[in-house]
Amino acid sequence: MIQTETPKERQQEICVDGQVDFVTGALPNQNFEKKLNYVANRIHNAVRPVVFTKDKHYKNYLETLEGKNLPFPHCIEGTPGFEIVKELLNACSKTPIIVEKETFGYTDWKEIFGLAEDIDEFIIYGTVNPICPFAQAVIIRACYPNKKVTMDFAGCGFMADENGDETKCREAVKYILNMQQIDVINEDK
């Protein structure tokens, strides 16, 4: 993939699902928890307001298609696990934009960014890959086919095997992102 440096004022940072349930709650990702300082630093140094996505479910979660396939209630609206981790929110130097989504991908990016004329690059990180960060990257690619879309692996939590190894997941995500013309940075972190 072509790697060119985009001026920070033309980069839009998107932190995907940095919620309590995905860090220490119902579906914890220890690998993402270890990366919170890195993610908080990215957020703090962002020039533009950071967008946070929030996974949002209801008390009937287990009756939904997702609940039947992933039978672990999480990010239930109104619970502590639904909230964004304070460390990430406190890192914001500007008031963040927070969007809620009831499925893996948020589909209303054009309502937030319009034609994104003042954005050259979207930088995505969060948890848990290959689910929600991956979905955001592909949807943003579809919404903005002529904008650079980048996934920062150093700020992503990945699914791991029974030994805690993320390698296979990382390789698969990178391969598919590259096929979608989405850049991957910090792939070894």
C-alpha positions in Angstrom: 0.0 0.0 0.0 1.1 3.6 -0.6 2.3 5.2 2.6 2.3 9.0 2.6 2.2 11.3 5.6 -1.1 13.2 5.9 -1.0 16.5 7.9 -2.5 15.9 11.3 -5.2 18.6 10.8 -6.5 16.6 7.8 -6.6 13.3 9.8 -9.8 12.1 11.4 -9.3 9.7 14.3 -11.9 7.1 15.1 -11.8 5.1 18.3 -14.0 2.0 18.0 -15.9 0.6 21.0 -13.4 1.7 23.8 -16.1 0.7 26.3 -15.8 -0.8 29.7 -17.4 -4.1 28.7 -14.7 -4.6 26.1 -11.8 -3.7 28.4 -12.6 -5.1 31.9 -16.3 -6.1 31.7 -18.5 -8.7 30.0 -16.2 -9.3 27.0 -12.8 -8.2 28.1 -9.9 -8.0 25.7 -6.7 -8.0 27.6 -4.7 -7.2 24.6 -6.6 -3.9 24.1 -6.4 -3.1 27.8 -2.6 -3.2 27.5 -2.9 -0.7 24.7 -5.0 1.9 26.5 -2.0 4.3 27.1 -1.1 4.2 23.4 -4.8 4.8 22.4 -5.1 7.6 25.0 -2.0 9.3 23.6 -3.3 9.1 20.1 -6.6 10.7 21.2 -4.8 13.4 23.2 -2.6 14.4 20.2 -5.5 14.4 17.7 -6.0 17.8 16.1 -9.6 17.3 15.2 -12.3 16.0 17.7 -12.0 12.3 18.0 -15.1 10.1 17.1 -15.9 7.4 19.5 -18.3 4.6 18.5 -20.3 2.8 21.2 -21.7 -0.6 20.8 -25.3 -0.4 22.0 -27.5 -3.3 23.0 -30.7 -3.7 25.0 -32.0 -6.0 27.7 -33.4 -8.3 24.9 -29.9 -8.8 23.5 -30.0 -12.6 23.8 -33.1 -12.6 21.6 -31.3 -10.8 18.7 -29.3 -12.5 15.9 -26.1 -11.2 17.4 -27.1 -12.5 20.8 -27.9 -15.9 19.5 -24.5 -16.1 17.8 -22.5 -14.4 20.6 -24.5 -15.2 23.8 -22.7 -12.8 26.1 -24.8 -9.8 27.0 -22.5 -6.7 26.7 -22.7 -2.9 26.3 -26.3 -2.9 27.5 -27.6 0.7 27.4 -27.7 2.2 30.9 -25.1 -0.2 32.4 -21.5 0.7 33.4 -20.2 -1.6 30.7 -21.9 0.6 28.0 -19.7 3.6 29.0 -16.5 4.6 27.2 -13.4 3.9 29.4 -12.7 7.1 31.4 -9.0 7.0 30.5 -9.9 7.5 26.8 -12.5 10.2 27.3 -10.2 12.1 29.7 -7.5 12.0 27.0 -9.6 14.2 24.7 -8.2 17.7 24.2 -11.5 18.6 22.3 -15.1 17.6 22.9 -15.4 14.2 21.2 -18.1 13.1 18.8 -19.9 10.0 20.2 -22.0 7.8 18.0 -24.0 4.7 19.0 -24.5 1.7 16.9 -26.6 -1.4 17.3 -24.5 -3.6 15.1 -20.9 -4.1 14.2 -20.7 -1.2 11.8 -21.9 2.4 12.0 -23.6 3.4 8.8 -24.2 7.1 9.1 -20.7 8.5 8.6 -21.9 10.9 5.9 -24.2 12.5 8.5 -21.1 13.4 10.6 -18.6 14.2 7.9 -20.7 15.1 4.8 -18.4 14.9 1.8 -15.3 15.0 4.2 -13.8 17.8 2.1 -11.5 18.8 4.9 -10.4 15.2 5.7 -7.7 13.4 3.7 -7.3 10.3 6.0 -9.4 8.4 8.4 -7.4 6.6 11.1 -9.2 3.8 12.9 -8.3 1.8 16.1 -10.2 0.1 18.9 -11.6 -3.3 19.8 -12.2 -6.0 18.9 -10.8 -6.8 15.5 -11.9 -8.4 13.2 -15.3 -7.3 14.2 -16.1 -3.6 14.8 -12.9 -1.8 13.9 -12.8 -3.8 10.7 -16.5 -3.0 9.9 -15.9 0.7 10.4 -12.9 0.7 8.0 -14.8 -1.1 5.3 -17.9 1.1 5.6 -15.8 4.3 5.6 -14.0 3.0 2.5 -17.4 2.6 0.9 -18.6 6.0 2.0 -15.4 7.8 0.9 -13.8 5.8 -1.9 -11.2 8.4 -2.7 -10.0 9.1 0.9 -7.2 7.3 2.6 -8.4 4.9 5.3 -5.8 3.5 7.8 -6.0 0.9 10.6 -3.5 1.4 13.4 -2.8 -2.1 14.7 -0.9 -0.6 17.7 -4.2 0.7 18.9 -6.3 -2.4 18.2 -7.4 -5.3 20.3 -7.6 -8.5 18.3 -9.3 -11.8 18.9 -6.8 -14.4 20.2 -6.6 -18.1 20.2 -6.7 -20.2 23.4 -3.1 -19.3 24.1 -3.7 -15.6 23.8 -2.0 -15.4 20.4 -3.4 -12.8 18.0 -1.1 -13.7 15.1 -3.7 -15.5 12.8 -6.3 -12.9 13.4 -3.9 -10.0 12.7 -2.7 -11.7 9.5 -6.2 -12.3 8.2 -7.4 -8.8 9.1 -4.4 -7.2 7.4 -4.8 -9.3 4.2 -8.5 -8.4 3.9 -8.0 -4.7 4.7 -5.2 -4.4 2.1 -7.6 -6.0 -0.5 -10.0 -3.2 0.4 -7.2 -0.6 -0.2 -7.1 0.2 3.5 -3.6 0.8 4.9 -2.3 -0.9 8.0 0.2 0.8 10.2 2.2 -0.4 13.2 1.3 -4.0 12.2 3.9 -5.5 14.5 2.8 -3.6 17.7 
